[in-house]
Amino acid sequence: MALIICLSVLLIISILLFSFCPLIKKAIYKKRFLFIYGKKVYKLAYKKDYYLINNIKIKADDDQFLHIDHLLFGDKYVYLIKDYYFDGGLSLNNKDASWIFYYGNSKKPKQKYVKNPMNDNDKRINKFCQLTGLDKSLFISIILINNDCVIVSQNNDSDNNFVTKIKDLENLVSNIENRDVALLNEINLKYAVKDINKLNLNRKK
């Protein structure tokens, strides 16, 4: 009898764990997405032998700072990457001031407007170029989002400002690096990375 009770309890626990496992995994992912994205970007930089600076904080004005999640230095472009997590779906247009964010019940989702992060990242690049003296044409803006975010609709006619899921980041960067443009000067790039790292208030000393 005791054995039957123990087996029944174990069965119930197993069923509960199986039922709630996806929810638990999602909650953990949502809490740690910055760390998870950081590892993915690092793996890409390591694989391609690119320079990478993470978690950049630069003094912009007397009481303001410029924050950048990842600055990835490719062979032809510099990628300014901003991390986002959207627990739902998106209808996006690169030219709109706001996007439609769908959340809640997938069959009858609620919706609200969220600020277009592509515009914010473009402003971030403008400010960064102003502070460093670098040419904006060298930069590609990337909004990095979670794989399970549903893109309901997308309209993006920009060739230097993108939204991509984390699983598609490497392909996006590879496609951009295949463009028929000149390579960045290796010596100038090396010094630029050093100078930017010196400005970074979060750099490891």
C-alpha positions, 0 to 999 in steps of 0.5 A, a space after each residue: 500500500 505504501 509503495 502504491 502511495 509513493 508511486 502515485 505521489 511521484 506520478 503526480 509530481 512528474 505530471 505537475 513538473 511536465 505541465 509547468 516546465 515550459 512556464 518555468 523555463 520561460 520565466 527563467 529565460 525572461 529573467 536572464 535574457 540579458 545574460 543569455 543574449 550576451 553569451 550569444 553575441 560573445 560566441 558570434 564575436 569569438 567565431 568570427 574573430 571580431 572585437 566586442 565591447 559589452 555593457 558600455 556606459 559613456 558620459 554624454 552630458 553633465 548628468 546624462 550617460 549613453 548606454 550600449 548593450 553590445 558593440 560588435 566590430 565586424 570586418 566592414 561594419 560596426 554593429 550597435 546592438 540593443 537587447 529586448 524581450 517581448 512576451 507576446 507579438 509585435 507589429 512593427 514598421 521602422 518608420 513608425 513612432 510606435 509599434 503594436 505589442 500583443 500580449 496575454 491570451 494568444 487567442 484573444 490578445 490585448 494590445 498596446 503601443 510601445 515606443 519604436 526601439 529602432 528609432 531610439 537605437 538610431 538616436 543612440 548611434 547619432 549620439 555615439 558618433 557625436 561623442 567619438 567622431 566616428 562616421 555614422 555610415 560605419 554603423 548598423 543598428 540591431 534590435 535583438 529580440 527573443 526567439 519566441 516573440 511572434 512577428 505579426 507583421 513587419 515593414 522595414 525598408 532600412 538597410 542599416 537598422 534591423 530587428 532580429 531574433 537571437 537565433 537569426 543574429 549570425 545570419 543577419 551579420 553574415 549577410 551584411 558583411 557580404 555586401 560589396 563595400 570596402 573592409 575597415 582599416 585594421 589599424 584604425 579599427 584597433 585604435 578605435 576599439 581601444 579609445 572606445 574602451 577607455 571611454 567606457 565607464 563600465 570597463 574592467 580595470 
